[in-house]
Amino acid sequence: MVKKIIIKQSCGIGDILFSLRIARIVHNKYKAHIIWPILPSIFWIKDYIKIPYITWTTYPDYSWLEDIKELHTKVDQDTVIINLSETSKNLNEISSMQAKYLALELAHDNWQDDIIISRNKKKENELYYDVLELKDDDEYTYVHRQYGTPTINPNIPVGIMKSKFMPNKIFTDKKIVEGHLIAEFTVFDWLKVIEKAKDIHVVSTCLFYILDAVDKKLPEIKIYNRDNDLNFNELYFLKDTLRQKWKFVETKYNTTT
């Protein structure tokens, strides 16, 4: 009888959040506890996604998972590995996100319900009032151009979308608050800043999953593909499931500039 399930999906904050529904389904089916190793640089997820049947642990403690390539691997009588990081390799022309569910023959409907964030209001207020020096009656546009899983090494940058791929008037006509990595804050700590914005422009990143799961109705969110023209293929299959109002802005990248 399976008592423990190890999920191999160590990074991609969006990948992890979107896979929480899978974790719940397999937990309910097998009544098994979930062990989920993630990169040390995003281990703070454990403070925001608190689920009784999931134990977050650091991936270096499970480095042997690198050798696991199959979807299901039985470790012993009690333990099974579910590999969500390579599900798309046998599903041609299917987005890697959709492949996680198709490989396990699971439905992804209402995926937002499993992204339950334990918000740190103290950190949100500290960021809003003390760091960004915003006031409650400020009107501003929120812009987020950074993407990619951060590393422990601060000298290794994350990706950033060039501002020229967003309309110029965003940066010239309005007050801008731009989301970015700050050492003591996580992406979840920006939620108050985003929820109070009058206009929202984000690159395709984990915010797609986070913002569609929050209860507050937000103004139309403009989302931009990040580093190539095919990036939105990861998201289009979810269009019919979305709860916020999204506008997908497709950008043609010239990779030589």
PAFIFI-997609 format. One record per residue (C-alpha): residue number from 0; residue in one letter; x, y, z. Coordinates in Angstrom, 2 decimals. Each point is the difference from the previous one (the first is absolute). Layout:
<sites>
+-----+-----+---------+---------+---------+
:   n : res :      xx :      yy :      zz :
+-----+-----+---------+---------+---------+
: NUM :   a :       X :       Y :       Z :
...
+-----+-----+---------+---------+---------+
</sites>
This chain:
<sites>
+-----+-----+---------+---------+---------+
:   n : res :      xx :      yy :      zz :
+-----+-----+---------+---------+---------+
:   0 :   m :    0.00 :    0.00 :    0.00 :
:   1 :   v :    1.35 :    3.40 :   -1.00 :
:   2 :   k :    0.65 :    2.18 :    3.04 :
:   3 :   k :    2.30 :    2.63 :   -1.47 :
:   4 :   i :    0.10 :    1.74 :   -3.37 :
:   5 :   i :    3.04 :    2.01 :   -1.05 :
:   6 :   i :   -0.72 :    2.61 :   -2.66 :
:   7 :   k :    2.84 :    0.87 :   -2.35 :
:   8 :   q :   -0.59 :    3.64 :   -0.96 :
:   9 :   s :    2.68 :    1.99 :    1.77 :
:  10 :   c :   -0.36 :    3.37 :   -1.67 :
:  11 :   g :   -2.14 :    2.25 :   -2.07 :
:  12 :   i :   -2.21 :    1.72 :    2.56 :
:  13 :   g :   -2.83 :   -0.03 :   -2.51 :
:  14 :   d :    0.57 :   -3.70 :   -0.71 :
:  15 :   i :   -0.16 :   -0.77 :    3.70 :
:  16 :   l :   -3.14 :    2.06 :    0.61 :
:  17 :   f :   -1.81 :   -1.46 :   -3.00 :
:  18 :   s :    0.89 :   -3.51 :    1.18 :
:  19 :   l :   -1.55 :    0.42 :    3.45 :
:  20 :   r :   -3.28 :   -1.42 :   -1.31 :
:  21 :   i :    1.86 :   -3.14 :   -1.10 :
:  22 :   a :    1.44 :   -0.34 :    3.49 :
:  23 :   r :   -3.45 :    0.21 :    1.55 :
:  24 :   i :   -1.51 :   -2.55 :   -2.38 :
:  25 :   v :    2.71 :   -2.61 :    0.55 :
:  26 :   h :   -0.06 :    0.64 :    3.74 :
:  27 :   n :   -3.74 :   -0.59 :    0.10 :
:  28 :   k :    0.29 :   -3.12 :   -2.14 :
:  29 :   y :    2.76 :   -1.71 :    1.95 :
:  30 :   k :   -0.34 :    1.71 :    3.40 :
:  31 :   a :    3.75 :    0.51 :   -0.32 :
:  32 :   h :    2.17 :    2.81 :    1.28 :
:  33 :   i :    1.70 :    2.18 :   -2.61 :
:  34 :   i :    3.73 :    0.74 :    0.17 :
:  35 :   w :    0.87 :    2.89 :   -2.32 :
:  36 :   p :    3.68 :    0.94 :   -0.42 :
:  37 :   i :    0.54 :    3.52 :   -1.37 :
:  38 :   l :    3.01 :    2.20 :   -0.66 :
:  39 :   p :    1.47 :    1.71 :    3.09 :
:  40 :   s :   -0.47 :    3.39 :   -1.67 :
:  41 :   i :   -3.79 :   -0.40 :    0.09 :
:  42 :   f :   -0.28 :   -1.98 :    3.24 :
:  43 :   w :   -2.00 :    2.94 :    1.37 :
:  44 :   i :   -2.98 :   -1.51 :   -1.83 :
:  45 :   k :   -0.52 :   -2.08 :    3.15 :
:  46 :   d :   -0.98 :    3.19 :    1.87 :
:  47 :   y :   -2.71 :    0.92 :   -2.52 :
:  48 :   i :   -1.35 :   -3.33 :   -1.22 :
:  49 :   k :   -0.86 :   -1.87 :    3.18 :
:  50 :   i :   -1.73 :   -3.27 :   -0.75 :
:  51 :   p :   -0.19 :   -2.69 :    2.71 :
:  52 :   y :    0.72 :   -2.90 :   -2.35 :
:  53 :   i :    3.03 :    1.66 :   -1.68 :
:  54 :   t :    3.47 :    0.18 :    1.51 :
:  55 :   w :    2.26 :    2.41 :   -1.84 :
:  56 :   t :    3.67 :   -0.92 :    0.07 :
:  57 :   t :    3.13 :    1.15 :   -1.82 :
:  58 :   y :    0.96 :   -1.65 :   -3.27 :
:  59 :   p :    3.70 :   -0.52 :    0.84 :
:  60 :   d :   -1.16 :   -2.53 :    2.61 :
:  61 :   y :   -1.62 :   -1.92 :   -2.86 :
:  62 :   s :    2.62 :    0.57 :   -2.70 :
:  63 :   w :   -0.32 :   -3.68 :   -1.00 :
:  64 :   l :   -3.29 :    0.97 :   -1.62 :
:  65 :   e :    2.06 :    1.32 :   -2.93 :
:  66 :   d :    0.31 :   -3.62 :   -1.15 :
:  67 :   i :   -3.77 :   -0.51 :    0.00 :
:  68 :   k :   -1.40 :    0.37 :   -3.52 :
:  69 :   e :   -3.19 :   -2.04 :    0.04 :
:  70 :   l :   -3.42 :    1.38 :    0.89 :
:  71 :   h :   -0.52 :   -2.52 :    2.82 :
:  72 :   t :    2.80 :   -1.64 :    1.95 :
:  73 :   k :   -0.52 :   -2.33 :    2.92 :
:  74 :   v :    2.74 :    0.49 :    2.58 :
:  75 :   d :   -1.21 :   -2.62 :    2.46 :
:  76 :   q :   -3.22 :   -1.50 :    1.28 :
:  77 :   d :   -1.09 :    3.30 :    1.54 :
:  78 :   t :    1.49 :    2.67 :   -2.28 :
:  79 :   v :   -0.74 :    1.11 :   -3.55 :
:  80 :   i :    1.54 :    2.85 :   -2.03 :
:  81 :   i :   -2.14 :    2.05 :   -2.39 :
:  82 :   n :    2.20 :    1.83 :   -2.48 :
:  83 :   l :   -1.81 :    3.15 :   -1.17 :
:  84 :   s :    3.08 :    1.69 :   -1.43 :
:  85 :   e :    0.26 :   -2.10 :   -3.16 :
:  86 :   t :   -3.59 :   -0.87 :   -0.86 :
:  87 :   s :    0.04 :    1.83 :   -3.35 :
:  88 :   k :    2.82 :   -2.02 :   -1.57 :
:  89 :   n :   -2.45 :   -2.64 :   -1.28 :
:  90 :   l :   -2.83 :    2.41 :   -0.82 :
:  91 :   n :    0.93 :    1.89 :   -3.13 :
:  92 :   e :   -1.46 :    3.48 :   -0.59 :
:  93 :   i :   -1.54 :    0.05 :    3.49 :
:  94 :   s :    1.00 :    2.71 :    2.44 :
:  95 :   s :    2.10 :   -1.19 :    2.90 :
:  96 :   m :   -2.66 :    1.24 :    2.43 :
:  97 :   q :   -2.82 :   -1.88 :   -1.69 :
:  98 :   a :    2.21 :   -3.08 :   -0.30 :
:  99 :   k :    0.26 :   -0.29 :    3.80 :
: 100 :   y :   -3.72 :   -0.75 :    0.16 :
: 101 :   l :   -0.33 :   -1.96 :   -3.23 :
: 102 :   a :    2.82 :   -2.36 :    0.94 :
: 103 :   l :   -1.86 :   -0.90 :    3.19 :
: 104 :   e :   -3.40 :    0.05 :   -1.72 :
: 105 :   l :   -1.28 :    2.69 :    2.35 :
: 106 :   a :   -2.23 :    3.02 :   -0.61 :
: 107 :   h :    1.37 :    3.46 :    0.73 :
: 108 :   d :   -3.34 :    1.74 :    0.50 :
: 109 :   n :   -0.22 :    2.34 :    3.00 :
: 110 :   w :    3.77 :   -0.17 :    0.42 :
: 111 :   q :   -0.17 :    3.39 :    1.76 :
: 112 :   d :   -1.78 :   -1.54 :    2.99 :
: 113 :   d :    3.17 :   -1.81 :    1.04 :
: 114 :   i :    2.17 :    3.13 :    0.04 :
: 115 :   i :   -0.80 :    1.12 :    3.52 :
: 116 :   i :    2.48 :    2.65 :    1.09 :
: 117 :   s :    0.72 :    0.71 :    3.66 :
: 118 :   r :    0.69 :    3.67 :   -0.48 :
: 119 :   n :    2.43 :    1.87 :    2.22 :
: 120 :   k :   -1.83 :    3.29 :    0.43 :
: 121 :   k :    2.81 :    1.42 :    2.11 :
: 122 :   k :    2.48 :   -0.51 :   -2.84 :
: 123 :   e :   -2.50 :    1.30 :   -2.56 :
: 124 :   n :   -0.50 :    3.21 :    1.98 :
: 125 :   e :    3.72 :    0.42 :    0.63 :
: 126 :   l :    0.67 :   -0.25 :   -3.72 :
: 127 :   y :   -2.88 :    2.30 :   -0.91 :
: 128 :   y :    0.47 :    2.78 :    2.55 :
: 129 :   d :    3.63 :   -0.16 :    1.12 :
: 130 :   v :    1.99 :   -1.30 :   -2.96 :
: 131 :   l :   -2.00 :    1.37 :   -2.94 :
: 132 :   e :   -1.32 :    2.97 :    2.04 :
: 133 :   l :   -3.47 :   -0.29 :   -1.49 :
: 134 :   k :   -3.12 :    1.55 :    1.50 :
: 135 :   d :   -3.50 :   -1.45 :    0.09 :
: 136 :   d :   -1.34 :    2.56 :   -2.47 :
: 137 :   d :    2.87 :   -0.32 :   -2.50 :
: 138 :   e :   -1.00 :   -0.80 :   -3.56 :
: 139 :   y :    2.57 :   -1.95 :   -1.97 :
: 140 :   t :    0.59 :   -2.63 :   -2.67 :
: 141 :   y :    1.64 :   -3.23 :    1.09 :
: 142 :   v :    2.59 :   -1.38 :   -2.42 :
: 143 :   h :    1.83 :   -3.30 :    0.39 :
: 144 :   r :    2.69 :   -0.97 :   -2.52 :
: 145 :   q :    2.14 :   -2.48 :    1.95 :
: 146 :   y :   -0.46 :   -3.72 :   -0.46 :
: 147 :   g :    1.72 :   -3.28 :    0.81 :
: 148 :   t :    0.74 :   -1.85 :    3.22 :
: 149 :   p :    2.46 :    1.98 :    2.15 :
: 150 :   t :    3.19 :   -1.68 :    1.13 :
: 151 :   i :    1.85 :    0.16 :    3.31 :
: 152 :   n :    2.80 :    1.89 :   -1.73 :
: 153 :   p :   -1.07 :    3.68 :   -0.28 :
: 154 :   n :    2.53 :    0.49 :   -2.80 :
: 155 :   i :   -1.95 :   -2.28 :   -2.32 :
: 156 :   p :   -2.78 :    2.18 :   -1.42 :
: 157 :   v :   -3.49 :   -1.11 :   -0.85 :
: 158 :   g :   -1.43 :    0.72 :   -3.42 :
: 159 :   i :   -1.43 :    3.43 :   -0.68 :
: 160 :   m :   -2.23 :    1.12 :   -2.84 :
: 161 :   k :    1.27 :    3.12 :   -1.73 :
: 162 :   s :   -2.28 :    2.95 :    0.62 :
: 163 :   k :   -0.17 :    0.75 :   -3.74 :
: 164 :   f :   -2.27 :   -3.01 :   -0.41 :
: 165 :   m :   -2.67 :    1.72 :    2.09 :
: 166 :   p :   -1.84 :    3.11 :   -1.27 :
: 167 :   n :    2.00 :    3.20 :    0.56 :
: 168 :   k :   -2.98 :    1.80 :    1.54 :
: 169 :   i :    0.13 :   -2.36 :    2.97 :
: 170 :   f :    3.33 :    1.52 :    1.02 :
: 171 :   t :   -0.68 :    3.61 :   -0.97 :
: 172 :   d :   -3.62 :    0.77 :    0.87 :
: 173 :   k :   -0.40 :   -1.54 :    3.45 :
: 174 :   k :    1.68 :   -0.61 :    3.33 :
: 175 :   i :    1.70 :   -3.36 :   -0.18 :
: 176 :   v :    0.66 :   -2.51 :    2.76 :
: 177 :   e :    2.18 :   -2.77 :   -1.37 :
: 178 :   g :    0.19 :   -3.38 :    1.69 :
: 179 :   h :    3.48 :   -1.43 :    0.46 :
: 180 :   l :    2.02 :   -2.24 :    2.28 :
: 181 :   i :    0.66 :    1.47 :    3.44 :
: 182 :   a :    1.97 :   -2.17 :    2.42 :
: 183 :   e :   -2.44 :   -0.07 :    2.91 :
: 184 :   f :   -3.18 :   -0.32 :   -2.05 :
: 185 :   t :   -1.58 :   -2.69 :   -2.15 :
: 186 :   v :   -2.27 :    0.22 :   -3.00 :
: 187 :   f :   -2.95 :   -0.60 :    2.33 :
: 188 :   d :    0.91 :    3.09 :    2.03 :
: 189 :   w :   -0.74 :    2.17 :   -3.05 :
: 190 :   l :   -3.69 :   -0.92 :    0.04 :
: 191 :   k :   -1.17 :    3.13 :    1.82 :
: 192 :   v :    1.95 :    2.17 :   -2.45 :
: 193 :   i :   -1.57 :   -1.81 :   -2.95 :
: 194 :   e :   -3.54 :   -0.04 :    1.42 :
: 195 :   k :    0.01 :    3.77 :    0.52 :
: 196 :   a :    1.32 :    0.79 :   -3.51 :
: 197 :   k :   -2.28 :    1.76 :   -2.50 :
: 198 :   d :    1.61 :   -1.74 :   -2.95 :
: 199 :   i :    2.06 :   -3.22 :   -0.16 :
: 200 :   h :    2.58 :   -1.10 :   -2.57 :
: 201 :   v :    1.94 :   -3.21 :    0.62 :
: 202 :   v :    2.30 :   -2.28 :   -1.94 :
: 203 :   s :   -0.97 :   -3.66 :   -0.15 :
: 204 :   t :    1.21 :   -1.37 :    3.32 :
: 205 :   c :   -1.33 :   -1.55 :    3.20 :
: 206 :   l :   -2.17 :    3.08 :    0.56 :
: 207 :   f :   -2.36 :   -1.45 :   -2.59 :
: 208 :   y :   -0.88 :   -2.83 :    2.40 :
: 209 :   i :    0.15 :    2.10 :    3.15 :
: 210 :   l :   -2.22 :    2.83 :   -1.22 :
: 211 :   d :   -2.63 :   -2.27 :   -1.50 :
: 212 :   a :   -0.29 :   -1.76 :    3.36 :
: 213 :   v :   -0.50 :    3.09 :    2.20 :
: 214 :   d :   -3.55 :    0.78 :    1.09 :
: 215 :   k :    0.07 :    3.72 :   -0.76 :
: 216 :   k :   -1.22 :    0.98 :   -3.45 :
: 217 :   l :    2.82 :    1.87 :   -1.71 :
: 218 :   p :   -0.05 :    2.45 :   -2.91 :
: 219 :   e :    0.74 :   -1.54 :   -3.38 :
: 220 :   i :    3.46 :   -1.54 :    0.14 :
: 221 :   k :    2.16 :    0.47 :   -3.08 :
: 222 :   i :    2.41 :   -2.93 :   -0.33 :
: 223 :   y :    2.94 :   -0.12 :   -2.43 :
: 224 :   n :    1.92 :   -2.98 :   -1.33 :
: 225 :   r :    3.49 :    0.19 :    1.39 :
: 226 :   d :    2.88 :   -1.34 :   -2.05 :
: 227 :   n :   -1.43 :   -1.48 :   -3.18 :
: 228 :   d :   -3.15 :   -0.04 :   -2.06 :
: 229 :   l :   -1.03 :   -3.47 :    1.20 :
: 230 :   n :    0.00 :    0.77 :    3.72 :
: 231 :   f :   -3.79 :    0.49 :    0.13 :
: 232 :   n :   -0.50 :   -3.56 :   -1.25 :
: 233 :   e :    0.57 :   -1.00 :    3.63 :
: 234 :   l :   -3.09 :    1.97 :    1.04 :
: 235 :   y :   -2.52 :    0.01 :   -2.82 :
: 236 :   f :   -1.53 :   -3.34 :    1.00 :
: 237 :   l :   -1.11 :    1.66 :    3.27 :
: 238 :   k :   -1.90 :    2.90 :   -1.59 :
: 239 :   d :   -3.43 :   -1.53 :    0.62 :
: 240 :   t :    0.79 :   -0.55 :    3.69 :
: 241 :   l :    1.16 :    3.52 :    0.91 :
: 242 :   r :   -1.80 :    2.00 :    2.70 :
: 243 :   q :    1.68 :    3.38 :   -0.43 :
: 244 :   k :   -0.26 :    2.03 :   -3.18 :
: 245 :   w :    3.19 :   -0.48 :   -2.02 :
: 246 :   k :    1.23 :    1.57 :   -3.22 :
: 247 :   f :    2.73 :   -2.00 :   -1.72 :
: 248 :   v :    2.36 :    2.39 :   -1.80 :
: 249 :   e :    2.10 :   -1.93 :   -2.48 :
: 250 :   t :    3.42 :    1.49 :   -0.62 :
: 251 :   k :    2.26 :   -0.85 :   -2.93 :
: 252 :   y :    3.55 :   -0.18 :    1.31 :
: 253 :   n :    3.09 :    0.88 :   -1.96 :
: 254 :   t :    2.59 :   -2.12 :    1.76 :
: 255 :   t :    2.88 :    1.95 :   -1.54 :
: 256 :   t :   -0.78 :    3.23 :    1.90 :
+-----+-----+---------+---------+---------+
</sites>
